[in-house]
Amino acid sequence: MIKEINVTSIDDKMVAELDSAYKAIHASNGVDKEIHLNLINTTGGIEKAYQAAGIMHAEANKTIIPSTKATGTLDTAATLLFAVGCPGNRTAEPDAQFTLNDGQPYSKESITEDLEGLDAKVYNTLCSMLAIKSKVLELIKSGGKFSAAAGKKMKIVDEIDGFKNAFAPSKSGGRGRKKTSDSKASVENADLDRKGNLTTKNSAEDQNEESKTIQSNTPLKGKRS
C-alpha cells in the first residue's frame, strides 16, 4: 500500500493523519509499503514536526519508506520534516525554497556550540541524516531562505525535478561497434609526429647554423677595431 499525504500545515491534525496512514499500511497485505509526503508551501511548529519525524523513524515503522517532496516555500519545521524523509527519496521542485532559521541570524564567527535551543536541535537532526555539517551550520547562522540547489549540495535534497524531453533520443551503449577510423587516425597521428619531429630537428639545425653565423660576426671582447 502507498499512502499520499498533502501537507500545508504541520499541526495535530497532520500528525494524526500521518499516524493513521502508518497504521493502515501495517494492516494491509500489499508488498509496497510507502508514504509520500507532499509539502506544499508548508508551515508549522517545530515540535509538531519532531512528532511526525518520531513516527516516521519509529522502530515499528522502519519497513515503510517515507518519501518527501517540496513545492513552494517551506519554513524551518517543514524543512526539517522534508529532510527526515528516506535518503534517496527526497525530491524538490526547482523553485522550492527552504529555511533552517526563522529567527535572528548569528554572527559570522559563531560556531556549533553557539547554536541555541531549537537551532541546535535542528542542526543535530540534519547531521544525523548525513547532511554536510558545515553547510547546515552556515545556513542556520545566516537565516533566511535557500534554494533546492543549495539543499542538494547540503545533501538534504536528493533530486531536483526538472523538465524531461519526451522526444529525446535514447542513448545507445555502442557495444559491438568497431571504430574503423581508429587505425587510420593512429597512422595519421604517427605521420604527424614524424613530421613534427623532422620539423623540430630541422629547426634546431637551422638555429645552430644561425648561431654559428652570429658568433663569427660578433667582435670578441677586448679586440681592437
Secondary structure, DSSP 4 states (H G I P E B T S, - for coil): -EEEEEEEEESHHHHHHHHHHHHHHHHS--S--EEEEEEEEEEE-HHHHHHHHHHHT-GGGTTSEEEEEEESB--HHHHHHHHTSPTT-EEE-TT-EEES-SSPPPPTT--GGG--HHHHHHHHHHHHTT--HHHHHHHHHH-SEEEHHHHHHHTS--EE-----TTPPPPP--TT---THHHHHHHHHHHHHHHHHHHHHHHHHHHHHHHHHHHHHSPPTT---
